Amino acid sequence: MIYADTAAGIELRRKMFLRKWRLKCRAVADSLEEAGDRLFSFTRLDPSQWKSARTTNAIERLNEEFRRRIKTQAVLPCAETVPMLLWALLASGQIQMRKVDGWQTLSQPLEPMALDLAA
């Protein structure tokens, strides 16, 4: 579902999934319906950002690499050391970040979304 090109495509695939799985495993269909549109909140973004919004791989990779680099130090001297070390590793090229797809449209405002008080 999440790999459809448009929000309408996602909704179509979602309906097809529900039609198929409601008979085979009602709990799965009920769970998907209960989650509702919250599962597809990335569709509020510009479509060029969807790929990056669907995954946290870039963030996880950065955290993993940073942890690996500071593992050799028993204790960092203070909280200010952490961002300095991170930027030093980025500036030296020891940690590289991939460019976020759709970065050109990050400044565009999001469509308003009703607040889910149940969540």
Biopython code that builds the backbone (N, CA, C, O; Angstrom):
import numpy as np
from Bio.PDB.StructureBuilder import StructureBuilder

atoms = [
    (1, "MET", "N", (0.814, -1.190, 0.000)),
    (1, "MET", "CA", (0.000, 0.000, 0.000)),
    (1, "MET", "C", (0.861, 1.259, 0.000)),
    (1, "MET", "O", (0.597, 2.192, -0.757)),
    (2, "ILE", "N", (1.884, 1.287, 0.842)),
    (2, "ILE", "CA", (2.640, 2.525, 0.996)),
    (2, "ILE", "C", (3.498, 2.860, -0.226)),
    (2, "ILE", "O", (4.017, 3.972, -0.328)),
    (3, "TYR", "N", (3.649, 1.928, -1.133)),
    (3, "TYR", "CA", (4.479, 2.190, -2.305)),
    (3, "TYR", "C", (3.677, 2.665, -3.506)),
    (3, "TYR", "O", (4.227, 2.773, -4.602)),
    (4, "ALA", "N", (2.404, 2.951, -3.332)),
    (4, "ALA", "CA", (1.599, 3.507, -4.412)),
    (4, "ALA", "C", (2.096, 4.924, -4.712)),
    (4, "ALA", "O", (2.678, 5.583, -3.850)),
    (5, "ASP", "N", (1.860, 5.380, -5.933)),
    (5, "ASP", "CA", (2.362, 6.686, -6.354)),
    (5, "ASP", "C", (1.496, 7.851, -5.887)),
    (5, "ASP", "O", (1.973, 8.984, -5.819)),
    (6, "THR", "N", (0.244, 7.591, -5.569)),
    (6, "THR", "CA", (-0.668, 8.661, -5.181)),
    (6, "THR", "C", (-1.480, 8.245, -3.958)),
    (6, "THR", "O", (-1.546, 7.064, -3.617)),
    (7, "ALA", "N", (-2.095, 9.229, -3.303)),
    (7, "ALA", "CA", (-2.953, 8.934, -2.155)),
    (7, "ALA", "C", (-4.154, 8.098, -2.602)),
    (7, "ALA", "O", (-4.613, 7.221, -1.870)),
    (8, "ALA", "N", (-4.654, 8.372, -3.794)),
    (8, "ALA", "CA", (-5.780, 7.586, -4.313)),
    (8, "ALA", "C", (-5.355, 6.136, -4.550)),
    (8, "ALA", "O", (-6.135, 5.214, -4.315)),
    (9, "GLY", "N", (-4.136, 5.939, -5.008)),
    (9, "GLY", "CA", (-3.608, 4.594, -5.204)),
    (9, "GLY", "C", (-3.475, 3.844, -3.890)),
    (9, "GLY", "O", (-3.744, 2.644, -3.819)),
    (10, "ILE", "N", (-3.062, 4.549, -2.859)),
    (10, "ILE", "CA", (-2.967, 3.935, -1.525)),
    (10, "ILE", "C", (-4.343, 3.495, -1.063)),
    (10, "ILE", "O", (-4.514, 2.379, -0.573)),
    (11, "GLU", "N", (-5.317, 4.368, -1.218)),
    (11, "GLU", "CA", (-6.677, 4.046, -0.773)),
    (11, "GLU", "C", (-7.237, 2.853, -1.537)),
    (11, "GLU", "O", (-7.907, 2.003, -0.950)),
    (12, "LEU", "N", (-6.972, 2.782, -2.840)),
    (12, "LEU", "CA", (-7.431, 1.654, -3.648)),
    (12, "LEU", "C", (-6.807, 0.350, -3.146)),
    (12, "LEU", "O", (-7.508, -0.644, -2.959)),
    (13, "ARG", "N", (-5.494, 0.356, -2.928)),
    (13, "ARG", "CA", (-4.813, -0.846, -2.434)),
    (13, "ARG", "C", (-5.294, -1.222, -1.036)),
    (13, "ARG", "O", (-5.394, -2.402, -0.701)),
    (14, "ARG", "N", (-5.584, -0.231, -0.244)),
    (14, "ARG", "CA", (-6.092, -0.476, 1.111)),
    (14, "ARG", "C", (-7.448, -1.190, 1.061)),
    (14, "ARG", "O", (-7.683, -2.146, 1.800)),
    (15, "LYS", "N", (-8.324, -0.719, 0.191)),
    (15, "LYS", "CA", (-9.646, -1.350, 0.052)),
    (15, "LYS", "C", (-9.521, -2.781, -0.458)),
    (15, "LYS", "O", (-10.230, -3.677, 0.000)),
    (16, "MET", "N", (-8.613, -2.988, -1.409)),
    (16, "MET", "CA", (-8.401, -4.336, -1.928)),
    (16, "MET", "C", (-7.869, -5.267, -0.828)),
    (16, "MET", "O", (-8.290, -6.418, -0.718)),
    (17, "PHE", "N", (-6.945, -4.751, -0.026)),
    (17, "PHE", "CA", (-6.387, -5.534, 1.077)),
    (17, "PHE", "C", (-7.479, -5.912, 2.066)),
    (17, "PHE", "O", (-7.574, -7.064, 2.490)),
    (18, "LEU", "N", (-8.304, -4.933, 2.430)),
    (18, "LEU", "CA", (-9.381, -5.190, 3.388)),
    (18, "LEU", "C", (-10.372, -6.215, 2.848)),
    (18, "LEU", "O", (-10.825, -7.094, 3.581)),
    (19, "ARG", "N", (-10.708, -6.099, 1.563)),
    (19, "ARG", "CA", (-11.650, -7.039, 0.949)),
    (19, "ARG", "C", (-11.102, -8.461, 1.013)),
    (19, "ARG", "O", (-11.838, -9.401, 1.315)),
    (20, "LYS", "N", (-9.807, -8.618, 0.729)),
    (20, "LYS", "CA", (-9.198, -9.942, 0.718)),
    (20, "LYS", "C", (-9.036, -10.505, 2.133)),
    (20, "LYS", "O", (-9.387, -11.660, 2.373)),
    (21, "TRP", "N", (-8.513, -9.714, 3.071)),
    (21, "TRP", "CA", (-8.136, -10.225, 4.382)),
    (21, "TRP", "C", (-9.270, -10.228, 5.402)),
    (21, "TRP", "O", (-9.151, -10.870, 6.445)),
    (22, "ARG", "N", (-10.345, -9.539, 5.128)),
    (22, "ARG", "CA", (-11.478, -9.574, 6.059)),
    (22, "ARG", "C", (-12.014, -10.997, 6.189)),
    (22, "ARG", "O", (-12.429, -11.414, 7.271)),
    (23, "LEU", "N", (-12.002, -11.741, 5.081)),
    (23, "LEU", "CA", (-12.495, -13.124, 5.096)),
    (23, "LEU", "C", (-11.464, -14.095, 5.671)),
    (23, "LEU", "O", (-11.824, -15.036, 6.378)),
    (24, "LYS", "N", (-10.176, -13.868, 5.367)),
    (24, "LYS", "CA", (-9.132, -14.794, 5.799)),
    (24, "LYS", "C", (-8.721, -14.581, 7.249)),
    (24, "LYS", "O", (-8.508, -15.543, 7.988)),
    (25, "CYS", "N", (-8.612, -13.329, 7.651)),
    (25, "CYS", "CA", (-8.160, -13.013, 9.011)),
    (25, "CYS", "C", (-8.766, -11.680, 9.436)),
    (25, "CYS", "O", (-8.183, -10.617, 9.222)),
    (26, "ARG", "N", (-9.921, -11.759, 10.027)),
    (26, "ARG", "CA", (-10.685, -10.559, 10.386)),
    (26, "ARG", "C", (-9.891, -9.617, 11.308)),
    (26, "ARG", "O", (-10.018, -8.397, 11.195)),
    (27, "ALA", "N", (-9.078, -10.169, 12.214)),
    (27, "ALA", "CA", (-8.311, -9.338, 13.158)),
    (27, "ALA", "C", (-7.338, -8.408, 12.421)),
    (27, "ALA", "O", (-7.151, -7.259, 12.822)),
    (28, "VAL", "N", (-6.725, -8.904, 11.352)),
    (28, "VAL", "CA", (-5.797, -8.088, 10.570)),
    (28, "VAL", "C", (-6.551, -6.926, 9.930)),
    (28, "VAL", "O", (-6.101, -5.781, 9.989)),
    (29, "ALA", "N", (-7.684, -7.217, 9.327)),
    (29, "ALA", "CA", (-8.490, -6.168, 8.686)),
    (29, "ALA", "C", (-8.989, -5.158, 9.710)),
    (29, "ALA", "O", (-8.985, -3.954, 9.454)),
    (30, "ASP", "N", (-9.415, -5.645, 10.862)),
    (30, "ASP", "CA", (-9.894, -4.747, 11.912)),
    (30, "ASP", "C", (-8.779, -3.828, 12.402)),
    (30, "ASP", "O", (-9.007, -2.645, 12.657)),
    (31, "SER", "N", (-7.587, -4.371, 12.532)),
    (31, "SER", "CA", (-6.443, -3.582, 12.984)),
    (31, "SER", "C", (-6.112, -2.471, 11.984)),
    (31, "SER", "O", (-5.836, -1.337, 12.376)),
    (32, "LEU", "N", (-6.141, -2.802, 10.704)),
    (32, "LEU", "CA", (-5.867, -1.801, 9.674)),
    (32, "LEU", "C", (-6.932, -0.710, 9.679)),
    (32, "LEU", "O", (-6.615, 0.471, 9.537)),
    (33, "GLU", "N", (-8.174, -1.098, 9.838)),
    (33, "GLU", "CA", (-9.247, -0.107, 9.880)),
    (33, "GLU", "C", (-9.149, 0.762, 11.124)),
    (33, "GLU", "O", (-9.418, 1.962, 11.068)),
    (34, "GLU", "N", (-8.770, 0.172, 12.233)),
    (34, "GLU", "CA", (-8.642, 0.929, 13.480)),
    (34, "GLU", "C", (-7.543, 1.989, 13.372)),
    (34, "GLU", "O", (-7.704, 3.106, 13.864)),
    (35, "ALA", "N", (-6.437, 1.639, 12.734)),
    (35, "ALA", "CA", (-5.336, 2.594, 12.565)),
    (35, "ALA", "C", (-5.741, 3.749, 11.658)),
    (35, "ALA", "O", (-5.274, 4.877, 11.818)),
    (36, "GLY", "N", (-6.613, 3.450, 10.707)),
    (36, "GLY", "CA", (-7.132, 4.495, 9.830)),
    (36, "GLY", "C", (-6.052, 5.218, 9.046)),
    (36, "GLY", "O", (-5.063, 4.619, 8.624)),
    (37, "ASP", "N", (-6.254, 6.513, 8.856)),
    (37, "ASP", "CA", (-5.344, 7.317, 8.043)),
    (37, "ASP", "C", (-4.020, 7.618, 8.733)),
    (37, "ASP", "O", (-3.089, 8.114, 8.098)),
    (38, "ARG", "N", (-3.929, 7.325, 10.023)),
    (38, "ARG", "CA", (-2.673, 7.591, 10.735)),
    (38, "ARG", "C", (-1.510, 6.805, 10.140)),
    (38, "ARG", "O", (-0.366, 7.255, 10.204)),
    (39, "LEU", "N", (-1.785, 5.638, 9.563)),
    (39, "LEU", "CA", (-0.728, 4.852, 8.925)),
    (39, "LEU", "C", (-0.181, 5.525, 7.679)),
    (39, "LEU", "O", (0.945, 5.256, 7.262)),
    (40, "PHE", "N", (-0.966, 6.385, 7.099)),
    (40, "PHE", "CA", (-0.588, 7.000, 5.829)),
    (40, "PHE", "C", (-0.425, 8.506, 5.964)),
    (40, "PHE", "O", (-0.703, 9.248, 5.022)),
    (41, "SER", "N", (0.022, 8.960, 7.128)),
    (41, "SER", "CA", (0.172, 10.398, 7.357)),
    (41, "SER", "C", (1.248, 11.006, 6.463)),
    (41, "SER", "O", (1.250, 12.218, 6.245)),
    (42, "PHE", "N", (2.163, 10.189, 5.941)),
    (42, "PHE", "CA", (3.192, 10.709, 5.042)),
    (42, "PHE", "C", (2.592, 11.283, 3.760)),
    (42, "PHE", "O", (3.257, 12.051, 3.066)),
    (43, "THR", "N", (1.345, 10.927, 3.433)),
    (43, "THR", "CA", (0.720, 11.453, 2.209)),
    (43, "THR", "C", (0.424, 12.940, 2.325)),
    (43, "THR", "O", (0.102, 13.577, 1.322)),
    (44, "ARG", "N", (0.523, 13.511, 3.525)),
    (44, "ARG", "CA", (0.357, 14.952, 3.687)),
    (44, "ARG", "C", (1.563, 15.712, 3.153)),
    (44, "ARG", "O", (1.471, 16.906, 2.868)),
    (45, "LEU", "N", (2.685, 15.027, 3.016)),
    (45, "LEU", "CA", (3.906, 15.638, 2.498)),
    (45, "LEU", "C", (3.854, 15.709, 0.977)),
    (45, "LEU", "O", (2.997, 15.097, 0.340)),
    (46, "ASP", "N", (4.778, 16.460, 0.415)),
    (46, "ASP", "CA", (4.948, 16.488, -1.027)),
    (46, "ASP", "C", (5.355, 15.081, -1.476)),
    (46, "ASP", "O", (6.180, 14.450, -0.815)),
    (47, "PRO", "N", (4.796, 14.572, -2.588)),
    (47, "PRO", "CA", (5.128, 13.203, -3.026)),
    (47, "PRO", "C", (6.622, 12.933, -3.193)),
    (47, "PRO", "O", (7.048, 11.784, -3.074)),
    (48, "SER", "N", (7.424, 13.958, -3.464)),
    (48, "SER", "CA", (8.867, 13.736, -3.609)),
    (48, "SER", "C", (9.518, 13.345, -2.285)),
    (48, "SER", "O", (10.629, 12.816, -2.287)),
    (49, "GLN", "N", (8.849, 13.592, -1.152)),
    (49, "GLN", "CA", (9.384, 13.270, 0.173)),
    (49, "GLN", "C", (8.889, 11.927, 0.698)),
    (49, "GLN", "O", (9.374, 11.459, 1.728)),
    (50, "TRP", "N", (7.944, 11.301, 0.020)),
    (50, "TRP", "CA", (7.327, 10.073, 0.526)),
    (50, "TRP", "C", (8.345, 8.981, 0.825)),
    (50, "TRP", "O", (8.260, 8.329, 1.866)),
    (51, "LYS", "N", (9.304, 8.770, -0.068)),
    (51, "LYS", "CA", (10.272, 7.684, 0.115)),
    (51, "LYS", "C", (11.044, 7.871, 1.421)),
    (51, "LYS", "O", (11.224, 6.914, 2.174)),
    (52, "SER", "N", (11.494, 9.076, 1.689)),
    (52, "SER", "CA", (12.247, 9.331, 2.916)),
    (52, "SER", "C", (11.362, 9.274, 4.147)),
    (52, "SER", "O", (11.824, 8.881, 5.218)),
    (53, "ALA", "N", (10.104, 9.658, 4.017)),
    (53, "ALA", "CA", (9.189, 9.672, 5.161)),
    (53, "ALA", "C", (8.745, 8.266, 5.553)),
    (53, "ALA", "O", (8.395, 8.032, 6.710)),
    (54, "ARG", "N", (8.752, 7.338, 4.619)),
    (54, "ARG", "CA", (8.303, 5.967, 4.911)),
    (54, "ARG", "C", (9.341, 5.167, 5.674)),
    (54, "ARG", "O", (9.020, 4.106, 6.210)),
    (55, "THR", "N", (10.566, 5.638, 5.739)),
    (55, "THR", "CA", (11.626, 4.863, 6.371)),
    (55, "THR", "C", (12.460, 5.744, 7.291)),
    (55, "THR", "O", (12.552, 6.955, 7.091)),
    (56, "THR", "N", (13.055, 5.137, 8.281)),
    (56, "THR", "CA", (13.943, 5.863, 9.185)),
    (56, "THR", "C", (15.389, 5.407, 8.989)),
    (56, "THR", "O", (16.225, 5.604, 9.871)),
    (57, "ASN", "N", (15.685, 4.806, 7.856)),
    (57, "ASN", "CA", (17.020, 4.250, 7.628)),
    (57, "ASN", "C", (18.131, 5.284, 7.774)),
    (57, "ASN", "O", (19.176, 4.978, 8.349)),
    (58, "ALA", "N", (17.933, 6.493, 7.271)),
    (58, "ALA", "CA", (18.984, 7.516, 7.347)),
    (58, "ALA", "C", (19.272, 7.872, 8.797)),
    (58, "ALA", "O", (20.434, 8.016, 9.177)),
    (59, "ILE", "N", (18.238, 8.014, 9.606)),
    (59, "ILE", "CA", (18.414, 8.357, 11.023)),
    (59, "ILE", "C", (19.054, 7.197, 11.776)),
    (59, "ILE", "O", (19.962, 7.397, 12.583)),
    (60, "GLU", "N", (18.576, 5.982, 11.510)),
    (60, "GLU", "CA", (19.131, 4.813, 12.181)),
    (60, "GLU", "C", (20.601, 4.628, 11.839)),
    (60, "GLU", "O", (21.405, 4.281, 12.704)),
    (61, "ARG", "N", (20.948, 4.856, 10.594)),
    (61, "ARG", "CA", (22.340, 4.713, 10.160)),
    (61, "ARG", "C", (23.227, 5.740, 10.855)),
    (61, "ARG", "O", (24.327, 5.416, 11.301)),
    (62, "LEU", "N", (22.751, 6.967, 10.945)),
    (62, "LEU", "CA", (23.512, 8.013, 11.620)),
    (62, "LEU", "C", (23.718, 7.661, 13.091)),
    (62, "LEU", "O", (24.830, 7.782, 13.605)),
    (63, "ASN", "N", (22.658, 7.227, 13.772)),
    (63, "ASN", "CA", (22.780, 6.846, 15.182)),
    (63, "ASN", "C", (23.748, 5.684, 15.372)),
    (63, "ASN", "O", (24.564, 5.690, 16.293)),
    (64, "GLU", "N", (23.652, 4.694, 14.499)),
    (64, "GLU", "CA", (24.531, 3.527, 14.593)),
    (64, "GLU", "C", (25.995, 3.923, 14.428)),
    (64, "GLU", "O", (26.857, 3.493, 15.194)),
    (65, "GLU", "N", (26.259, 4.740, 13.428)),
    (65, "GLU", "CA", (27.639, 5.153, 13.164)),
    (65, "GLU", "C", (28.176, 6.033, 14.290)),
    (65, "GLU", "O", (29.334, 5.898, 14.684)),
    (66, "PHE", "N", (27.344, 6.930, 14.807)),
    (66, "PHE", "CA", (27.769, 7.808, 15.896)),
    (66, "PHE", "C", (28.069, 6.987, 17.147)),
    (66, "PHE", "O", (29.075, 7.229, 17.814)),
    (67, "ARG", "N", (27.205, 6.014, 17.475)),
    (67, "ARG", "CA", (27.431, 5.154, 18.632)),
    (67, "ARG", "C", (28.738, 4.372, 18.484)),
    (67, "ARG", "O", (29.490, 4.204, 19.444)),
    (68, "ARG", "N", (28.989, 3.903, 17.276)),
    (68, "ARG", "CA", (30.218, 3.149, 17.025)),
    (68, "ARG", "C", (31.445, 4.029, 17.269)),
    (68, "ARG", "O", (32.458, 3.567, 17.795)),
    (69, "ARG", "N", (31.341, 5.296, 16.883)),
    (69, "ARG", "CA", (32.478, 6.211, 17.034)),
    (69, "ARG", "C", (32.737, 6.587, 18.485)),
    (69, "ARG", "O", (33.891, 6.756, 18.879)),
    (70, "ILE", "N", (31.679, 6.721, 19.292)),
    (70, "ILE", "CA", (31.894, 7.151, 20.676)),
    (70, "ILE", "C", (32.035, 5.982, 21.642)),
    (70, "ILE", "O", (32.290, 6.190, 22.828)),
    (71, "LYS", "N", (31.872, 4.754, 21.149)),
    (71, "LYS", "CA", (31.976, 3.580, 22.008)),
    (71, "LYS", "C", (33.362, 3.484, 22.649)),
    (71, "LYS", "O", (33.495, 2.974, 23.762)),
    (72, "THR", "N", (34.373, 3.960, 21.971)),
    (72, "THR", "CA", (35.741, 3.859, 22.487)),
    (72, "THR", "C", (35.990, 4.798, 23.654)),
    (72, "THR", "O", (36.952, 4.621, 24.402)),
    (73, "GLN", "N", (35.126, 5.801, 23.816)),
    (73, "GLN", "CA", (35.291, 6.741, 24.931)),
    (73, "GLN", "C", (34.396, 6.303, 26.082)),
    (73, "GLN", "O", (33.211, 6.034, 25.883)),
    (74, "ALA", "N", (34.943, 6.233, 27.253)),
    (74, "ALA", "CA", (34.155, 5.791, 28.401)),
    (74, "ALA", "C", (33.062, 6.803, 28.742)),
    (74, "ALA", "O", (31.906, 6.430, 28.939)),
    (75, "VAL", "N", (33.426, 8.070, 28.811)),
    (75, "VAL", "CA", (32.484, 9.117, 29.191)),
    (75, "VAL", "C", (32.813, 10.371, 28.396)),
    (75, "VAL", "O", (33.982, 10.715, 28.223)),
    (76, "LEU", "N", (31.794, 11.044, 27.921)),
    (76, "LEU", "CA", (32.016, 12.338, 27.284)),
    (76, "LEU", "C", (32.042, 13.398, 28.377)),
    (76, "LEU", "O", (31.276, 13.302, 29.336)),
    (77, "PRO", "N", (32.892, 14.396, 28.261)),
    (77, "PRO", "CA", (33.068, 15.362, 29.345)),
    (77, "PRO", "C", (31.814, 16.161, 29.714)),
    (77, "PRO", "O", (31.590, 16.457, 30.888)),
    (78, "CYS", "N", (30.998, 16.511, 28.716)),
    (78, "CYS", "CA", (29.781, 17.272, 29.018)),
    (78, "CYS", "C", (28.805, 17.135, 27.855)),
    (78, "CYS", "O", (29.153, 16.599, 26.802)),
    (79, "ALA", "N", (27.590, 17.618, 28.049)),
    (79, "ALA", "CA", (26.543, 17.486, 27.023)),
    (79, "ALA", "C", (26.906, 18.233, 25.746)),
    (79, "ALA", "O", (26.523, 17.809, 24.656)),
    (80, "GLU", "N", (27.638, 19.336, 25.861)),
    (80, "GLU", "CA", (28.014, 20.121, 24.676)),
    (80, "GLU", "C", (28.996, 19.379, 23.777)),
    (80, "GLU", "O", (29.151, 19.722, 22.605)),
    (81, "THR", "N", (29.656, 18.367, 24.324)),
    (81, "THR", "CA", (30.627, 17.594, 23.555)),
    (81, "THR", "C", (29.950, 16.777, 22.456)),
    (81, "THR", "O", (30.527, 16.564, 21.390)),
    (82, "VAL", "N", (28.739, 16.327, 22.716)),
    (82, "VAL", "CA", (28.049, 15.447, 21.772)),
    (82, "VAL", "C", (27.825, 16.129, 20.421)),
    (82, "VAL", "O", (28.250, 15.583, 19.403)),
    (83, "PRO", "N", (27.169, 17.313, 20.364)),
    (83, "PRO", "CA", (26.996, 17.926, 19.041)),
    (83, "PRO", "C", (28.313, 18.330, 18.387)),
    (83, "PRO", "O", (28.446, 18.269, 17.165)),
    (84, "MET", "N", (29.306, 18.749, 19.215)),
    (84, "MET", "CA", (30.604, 19.107, 18.634)),
    (84, "MET", "C", (31.244, 17.897, 17.966)),
    (84, "MET", "O", (31.798, 17.999, 16.872)),
    (85, "LEU", "N", (31.163, 16.752, 18.636)),
    (85, "LEU", "CA", (31.740, 15.528, 18.078)),
    (85, "LEU", "C", (30.998, 15.105, 16.814)),
    (85, "LEU", "O", (31.615, 14.713, 15.824)),
    (86, "LEU", "N", (29.676, 15.187, 16.857)),
    (86, "LEU", "CA", (28.883, 14.825, 15.688)),
    (86, "LEU", "C", (29.254, 15.692, 14.484)),
    (86, "LEU", "O", (29.511, 15.176, 13.396)),
    (87, "TRP", "N", (29.280, 17.005, 14.685)),
    (87, "TRP", "CA", (29.610, 17.896, 13.563)),
    (87, "TRP", "C", (31.039, 17.694, 13.098)),
    (87, "TRP", "O", (31.312, 17.808, 11.903)),
    (88, "ALA", "N", (31.960, 17.397, 14.006)),
    (88, "ALA", "CA", (33.341, 17.137, 13.603)),
    (88, "ALA", "C", (33.427, 15.880, 12.731)),
    (88, "ALA", "O", (34.143, 15.857, 11.730)),
    (89, "LEU", "N", (32.689, 14.841, 13.123)),
    (89, "LEU", "CA", (32.681, 13.610, 12.326)),
    (89, "LEU", "C", (32.042, 13.838, 10.958)),
    (89, "LEU", "O", (32.499, 13.287, 9.957)),
    (90, "LEU", "N", (30.983, 14.653, 10.917)),
    (90, "LEU", "CA", (30.356, 14.976, 9.632)),
    (90, "LEU", "C", (31.295, 15.805, 8.763)),
    (90, "LEU", "O", (31.462, 15.521, 7.577)),
    (91, "ALA", "N", (31.913, 16.837, 9.358)),
    (91, "ALA", "CA", (32.804, 17.731, 8.602)),
    (91, "ALA", "C", (34.017, 16.993, 8.064)),
    (91, "ALA", "O", (34.490, 17.301, 6.970)),
    (92, "SER", "N", (34.527, 16.028, 8.811)),
    (92, "SER", "CA", (35.711, 15.289, 8.368)),
    (92, "SER", "C", (35.377, 14.209, 7.347)),
    (92, "SER", "O", (36.272, 13.639, 6.723)),
    (93, "GLY", "N", (34.096, 13.932, 7.180)),
    (93, "GLY", "CA", (33.691, 12.907, 6.224)),
    (93, "GLY", "C", (33.693, 11.506, 6.796)),
    (93, "GLY", "O", (33.455, 10.542, 6.069)),
    (94, "GLN", "N", (33.959, 11.374, 8.095)),
    (94, "GLN", "CA", (33.960, 10.050, 8.713)),
    (94, "GLN", "C", (32.543, 9.491, 8.832)),
    (94, "GLN", "O", (32.341, 8.276, 8.824)),
    (95, "ILE", "N", (31.570, 10.389, 8.942)),
    (95, "ILE", "CA", (30.162, 10.006, 8.895)),
    (95, "ILE", "C", (29.551, 10.758, 7.721)),
    (95, "ILE", "O", (29.693, 11.976, 7.614)),
    (96, "GLN", "N", (28.887, 10.046, 6.865)),
    (96, "GLN", "CA", (28.240, 10.688, 5.724)),
    (96, "GLN", "C", (26.749, 10.439, 5.785)),
    (96, "GLN", "O", (26.303, 9.334, 6.096)),
    (97, "MET", "N", (25.989, 11.463, 5.488)),
    (97, "MET", "CA", (24.537, 11.337, 5.473)),
    (97, "MET", "C", (24.072, 11.362, 4.029)),
    (97, "MET", "O", (24.588, 12.121, 3.209)),
    (98, "ARG", "N", (23.106, 10.535, 3.734)),
    (98, "ARG", "CA", (22.557, 10.584, 2.383)),
    (98, "ARG", "C", (21.575, 11.735, 2.306)),
    (98, "ARG", "O", (20.974, 12.125, 3.307)),
    (99, "LYS", "N", (21.421, 12.267, 1.126)),
    (99, "LYS", "CA", (20.495, 13.375, 0.927)),
    (99, "LYS", "C", (19.061, 12.859, 1.039)),
    (99, "LYS", "O", (18.718, 11.824, 0.468)),
    (100, "VAL", "N", (18.242, 13.580, 1.769)),
    (100, "VAL", "CA", (16.841, 13.220, 1.921)),
    (100, "VAL", "C", (16.122, 13.501, 0.609)),
    (100, "VAL", "O", (16.197, 14.610, 0.078)),
    (101, "ASP", "N", (15.428, 12.498, 0.088)),
    (101, "ASP", "CA", (14.671, 12.697, -1.144)),
    (101, "ASP", "C", (13.619, 13.772, -0.917)),
    (101, "ASP", "O", (12.935, 13.775, 0.107)),
    (102, "GLY", "N", (13.492, 14.678, -1.867)),
    (102, "GLY", "CA", (12.490, 15.735, -1.765)),
    (102, "GLY", "C", (12.908, 16.880, -0.873)),
    (102, "GLY", "O", (12.055, 17.651, -0.433)),
    (103, "TRP", "N", (14.198, 17.019, -0.588)),
    (103, "TRP", "CA", (14.666, 18.061, 0.330)),
    (103, "TRP", "C", (14.300, 19.456, -0.157)),
    (103, "TRP", "O", (14.185, 20.384, 0.643)),
    (104, "GLN", "N", (14.114, 19.610, -1.481)),
    (104, "GLN", "CA", (13.793, 20.932, -2.016)),
    (104, "GLN", "C", (12.423, 21.412, -1.542)),
    (104, "GLN", "O", (12.168, 22.616, -1.516)),
    (105, "THR", "N", (11.553, 20.501, -1.174)),
    (105, "THR", "CA", (10.182, 20.875, -0.809)),
    (105, "THR", "C", (9.937, 20.803, 0.701)),
    (105, "THR", "O", (8.788, 20.877, 1.138)),
    (106, "LEU", "N", (10.990, 20.661, 1.500)),
    (106, "LEU", "CA", (10.818, 20.538, 2.949)),
    (106, "LEU", "C", (10.185, 21.782, 3.578)),
    (106, "LEU", "O", (9.552, 21.684, 4.629)),
    (107, "SER", "N", (10.347, 22.934, 2.956)),
    (107, "SER", "CA", (9.817, 24.164, 3.548)),
    (107, "SER", "C", (8.331, 24.366, 3.264)),
    (107, "SER", "O", (7.725, 25.289, 3.809)),
    (108, "GLN", "N", (7.732, 23.526, 2.426)),
    (108, "GLN", "CA", (6.311, 23.675, 2.126)),
    (108, "GLN", "C", (5.468, 23.288, 3.336)),
    (108, "GLN", "O", (5.767, 22.304, 4.013)),
    (109, "PRO", "N", (4.405, 24.065, 3.615)),
    (109, "PRO", "CA", (3.549, 23.716, 4.758)),
    (109, "PRO", "C", (2.774, 22.433, 4.501)),
    (109, "PRO", "O", (2.467, 22.096, 3.358)),
    (110, "LEU", "N", (2.461, 21.722, 5.580)),
    (110, "LEU", "CA", (1.688, 20.488, 5.482)),
    (110, "LEU", "C", (0.205, 20.797, 5.439)),
    (110, "LEU", "O", (-0.241, 21.843, 5.911)),
    (111, "GLU", "N", (-0.555, 19.870, 4.864)),
    (111, "GLU", "CA", (-1.997, 19.990, 4.902)),
    (111, "GLU", "C", (-2.449, 19.857, 6.347)),
    (111, "GLU", "O", (-1.900, 19.044, 7.090)),
    (112, "PRO", "N", (-3.443, 20.644, 6.762)),
    (112, "PRO", "CA", (-3.915, 20.504, 8.149)),
    (112, "PRO", "C", (-4.507, 19.107, 8.382)),
    (112, "PRO", "O", (-5.108, 18.503, 7.494)),
    (113, "MET", "N", (-4.311, 18.629, 9.602)),
    (113, "MET", "CA", (-4.819, 17.295, 9.953)),
    (113, "MET", "C", (-5.467, 17.397, 11.329)),
    (113, "MET", "O", (-4.935, 18.022, 12.246)),
    (114, "ALA", "N", (-6.609, 16.775, 11.443)),
    (114, "ALA", "CA", (-7.321, 16.812, 12.720)),
    (114, "ALA", "C", (-6.512, 16.093, 13.790)),
    (114, "ALA", "O", (-5.896, 15.060, 13.526)),
    (115, "LEU", "N", (-6.518, 16.640, 14.987)),
    (115, "LEU", "CA", (-5.805, 16.040, 16.098)),
    (115, "LEU", "C", (-6.533, 14.801, 16.576)),
    (115, "LEU", "O", (-7.738, 14.842, 16.823)),
    (116, "ASP", "N", (-5.816, 13.709, 16.709)),
    (116, "ASP", "CA", (-6.413, 12.449, 17.153)),
    (116, "ASP", "C", (-6.295, 12.378, 18.668)),
    (116, "ASP", "O", (-5.224, 12.063, 19.187)),
    (117, "LEU", "N", (-7.355, 12.660, 19.370)),
    (117, "LEU", "CA", (-7.322, 12.693, 20.824)),
    (117, "LEU", "C", (-7.239, 11.307, 21.437)),
    (117, "LEU", "O", (-6.884, 11.171, 22.608)),
    (118, "ALA", "N", (-7.557, 10.281, 20.670)),
    (118, "ALA", "CA", (-7.538, 8.910, 21.197)),
    (118, "ALA", "C", (-6.130, 8.338, 21.229)),
    (118, "ALA", "O", (-5.869, 7.388, 21.966)),
    (119, "ALA", "N", (-5.232, 8.890, 20.455)),
    (119, "ALA", "CA", (-3.887, 8.323, 20.336)),
    (119, "ALA", "C", (-3.018, 8.598, 21.513)),
    (119, "ALA", "O", (-1.862, 8.176, 21.538)),
]
sb = StructureBuilder()
sb.init_structure("model")
sb.init_model(0)
sb.init_chain("A")
sb.init_seg("    ")
for serial, (resi, resn, name, xyz) in enumerate(atoms, 1):
    if name == "N":
        sb.init_residue(resn, " ", resi, " ")
    sb.init_atom(name, np.array(xyz, "f"), 0.0, 1.0, " ", f" {name:<3s}", serial, name[0])
structure = sb.get_structure()
